[in-house]
Amino acid sequence: MASSYVTSGSGYFQLTLNGNLTTPIIIQEAPNQPRTIIQCLQVGTSAQNIMNIQGSNFMIKAIVFAKRSRGIRIGPSTTTNAIFDNIYIYNTTGTSFSADDVGNEYVNITLRNSEMTNTNALS
């Protein structure tokens, strides 16, 4: 059975990860287990992102993000050397993945082997 985490209220998970270039921080599914699901059960205009993430030298791998206004928001600060690998984002009211805050720097952000479906789907 997959591990499932639900954000509380209209809140979101905020992560600041600062690894090293040779030893990045890696957040991923548990070995030999179904993919972890992070979701918010609240929808509508008061719902926020599922996760805000910023920092340097990190990887998010093989995790599912479901529902909310946006799946992943890079920021609200500078982010460098970030890899998002084999993630699945679905059923968002807006964009599934964003890195577009005015004044922020986004350097070497990689999104690979991933799928986003049903964006702008819930209201």
C-alpha positions in Angstrom: 0.0 0.0 0.0 1.3 3.5 -0.9 2.2 5.9 1.8 -0.1 8.9 1.6 0.3 12.3 3.2 -2.3 15.1 3.3 -1.6 18.8 3.8 -3.7 20.4 6.5 -6.3 23.0 5.8 -5.2 25.2 2.9 -1.6 24.9 4.0 1.3 23.3 2.0 4.6 21.7 2.7 7.5 24.1 2.6 11.0 22.6 2.1 14.3 24.3 2.1 17.0 21.8 1.0 20.7 22.6 0.8 22.8 19.7 -0.1 26.3 19.6 -1.6 27.1 19.2 -5.3 28.8 15.8 -4.6 26.2 14.7 -1.9 22.8 16.1 -2.9 19.8 15.7 -0.7 17.5 13.0 -2.2 13.8 12.6 -1.2 12.3 9.5 -2.9 9.9 6.6 -2.5 10.9 3.8 -0.2 12.5 0.8 -1.9 10.2 -1.9 -3.1 7.1 0.1 -2.1 4.4 1.8 -4.2 4.9 5.5 -4.9 4.3 8.0 -2.1 1.3 10.3 -2.6 1.3 13.8 -1.3 -2.1 15.5 -1.7 -4.5 18.1 -0.4 -8.2 17.2 -0.1 -9.3 20.9 -0.2 -10.0 22.4 -3.5 -11.2 25.8 -4.7 -9.8 29.3 -4.5 -8.4 29.0 -1.0 -6.3 25.9 -1.8 -2.6 26.6 -2.2 0.3 24.6 -3.7 1.0 21.0 -2.5 4.7 21.8 -2.0 6.9 24.9 -2.1 10.6 23.9 -2.4 13.8 25.9 -2.6 17.5 25.5 -2.0 20.4 23.8 -3.8 21.7 20.4 -4.8 18.6 18.3 -4.2 16.5 15.7 -6.0 12.8 14.7 -5.6 12.2 11.3 -7.1 9.3 9.0 -7.8 6.7 10.8 -5.7 3.1 11.6 -6.7 1.5 15.0 -6.0 -2.3 15.3 -6.3 -4.9 18.1 -6.2 -4.4 21.8 -5.2 -3.8 25.0 -7.2 -0.3 23.9 -8.2 1.6 20.7 -7.6 5.1 22.0 -7.0 6.2 25.6 -6.7 9.9 26.3 -6.9 10.6 29.1 -4.4 9.9 31.6 -2.9 13.7 31.9 -3.0 16.6 31.1 -5.3 16.9 27.5 -6.3 19.9 25.9 -8.0 20.9 22.3 -9.1 17.5 20.7 -8.5 16.3 17.5 -10.2 12.7 16.3 -10.3 12.7 12.8 -11.6 9.8 10.4 -12.2 7.3 12.6 -10.5 3.6 12.5 -11.3 1.3 15.5 -10.7 -2.4 15.4 -11.4 -5.7 17.1 -10.7 -4.5 20.6 -10.1 -6.7 23.8 -10.5 -3.8 25.6 -12.2 -0.4 24.7 -13.4 1.2 21.5 -12.1 4.8 22.9 -11.8 6.0 26.5 -11.6 9.2 28.4 -11.3 8.2 31.9 -12.2 8.3 34.3 -9.2 9.5 37.7 -10.0 13.0 38.4 -8.7 13.9 34.8 -8.0 16.8 32.9 -9.7 16.3 29.4 -11.1 19.5 27.8 -12.2 20.0 24.2 -13.5 16.5 23.0 -12.8 15.9 19.6 -14.4 12.5 17.9 -14.9 12.8 14.4 -16.4 10.8 11.2 -16.8 7.7 12.8 -15.3 4.0 13.2 -16.1 1.5 15.9 -15.5 -2.2 15.4 -16.2 -5.5 17.0 -15.6 -4.1 20.5 -14.9 -6.6 23.3 -14.6 -9.1 20.5 -13.9 -10.7 21.2 -10.5 -12.5 24.2 -9.2 
